[in-house]
C-alpha cells in the first residue's frame, strides 16, 4: 500500500476513440490530479484517466504495470485510458484511490476502491490488486441528490447541491462526513487479513449539519473543508489537516479567514484558496518548505506573498503549491525533489524573504489556463486544450508514455493510445 496523499481538482476535453484519446484532437478543457493519477473529460463528456490503477481508480482494467520499488509493481497506464463506460460526464474528480464524476443527466457515479464505501454503495463487482473490494467501472451513488460540484478524499466523497447543501458518504472514522455522529459501522476486509473488521462509514449520502448555505467544498485524506455564501470557512474530520492535533471533528468548525475566499484546493494536510485580489491564502499542517518560511503551521488562512504574483487559480499538492496567472504563467513553491515545481530542476523553493515562487518553464507558443497538483506531480492545460505534466512518473502519472522516474519540466501528455 502506498502512503496516503491527496487530493485534488476538476476537468473536460474533446471527442475520441473507444479505448484511448484519439490523435485527431487530444485536447482537454480541464483536469483533475489525484494521488499518483489524473483524469480528464473530452468535449463530449467521455472520461479518461492515467497513472496508478491499484485501486481501480482509472475506471477500467489496465494491462500495464509500473515498478514502484525494487520488489513491487502495481497496475497502471502510462497514457490516457478511456473509462469503461458509455456515460458522458460534466465533471470528474480524482481522489486517492477512487474517482467520482457528475453525469450529464445529473446522476453521480464513482469508481475505484470501496473498502469504506467511498463509491456510495455497499456492494461492488470487483477485487483489486490488493484484494480489496473495488469497481473498475462507474457505479451510481445510492440515493444521491443532484450535485453541482464533487470532492473526493481518502475514502470519503462529498457533493454540493444547487441550493447550497453538502452531502457526504464513505468513511467517517474521524468525522469527515460532517453529520455530527459516528454513523453505522461497515464491514471492511483489510489487506491480507481473512476476518472482516468494522469501521464508521456510510454508503448513502448524508447531509452535513448546520444552517449554512455552501458555495464550495474540498476534501483530502480524512478531512473536508467548505466555504459558505457568507464568506465563512469551515472544516471537519481530522484536525491534522489544520493544526496537526488528533481531534475528531464530526461537524463543521469555523476557521477565521481574514478575507472572502474562493477557488479552494486541498493538499496533504494543507489547503490553499484565493482572495478576490488573487493572493493565495494557506492553512494546515506544516510539511517541508511550502509554508512560506513560517516556523509553525498556521491554523487559519495566511499569506506571505504580498509582493508576489496574483493568481486566477491555485492548486495544492502533497508538498507543493502552484498558481496560474492571468498572463498564462504558472508559479510553484514548496518541495520539489521529483521536479514537481516545473522549473527544470529537482530542488525546493522555500518562500522566505529571499525567495519567490519558481516560474514553471514556459512552453513555446503556449499559455496555461489551469493547473492541478497531486502527490509528486503537477499537470496543467494550455489555452488550446493541450495537457502538460511534470514531476514524479514512477506510476505513469504524467501520462507521457515513458518510464522516466521524473520530468522536471512540462511534458505533453501522450494522447495517441492507451489500455
Number of C-alpha atoms within 10 A of each C-alpha: 8 8 8 16 25 32 36 33 32 25 27 25 25 20 18 21 13 14 16 21 29 18 13 12 16 21 27 23 22 26 29 29 35 35 31 31 30 37 32 32 31 25 17 16 23 26 31 28 33 33 32 30 31 26 30 28 36 35 28 23 21 20 10 16 19 20 16 14 9 6 6 9 15 19 21 30 29 30 26 33 29 27 28 18 15 12 16 18 25 22 25 33 28 34 34 30 31 31 32 30 29 25 20 14 11 15 17 28 22 29 29 32 29 31 25 29 28 34 34 30 21 19 15 20 10 17 17 20 15 14 15 18 24 28 26 27 21 24 20 18 23 17 14 19 18 16 22 18 22 28 30 39 33 24 26 32 31 29 26 25 18 14 11 16 21 28 22 29 31 31 29 31 21 22 27 37 36 30 21 19 16 19 17 13 16 20 17 18 17 16 12 9 9 8 9 10 12 13 16 18 28 25 24 20 23 19 18 21 17 12 8 17 17 22 21 26 24 28 32 33 25 28 30 29 26 23 23 19 13 11 16 18 22 20 25 29 28 26 24 20 28 23 20 15 11 11 14 18 20 23 20 24 15 15 16 12 16 14 14 16 24 22 20 24 29 35 29 29 28 30 27 27 23 25 18 14 10 21 25 32 23 26 23 25 20 24 17 15 20 26 28 24 17 14 9 12 20 18 19 18 22 20 17 17 17 9 8 12 18 19 23 20 24 30 30 32 33 26 28 31 32 29 29 27 19 15 11 17 21 29 23 28 28 27 24 26 17 21 24 38 36 31 22 17 17 19 18 22 22 22 20 16 10 7 12 18 22 19 18 23 17 16 15 6 6 15 21 23 22 27 29 31 39 36 28 26 32 34 28 25 25 22 15 13 22 21 29 22 28 31 31 25 28 23 27 31 36 37 30 24 21 14 13 13 15 22 22 24 23 25 18 18 23 20 23 16 17 23 18
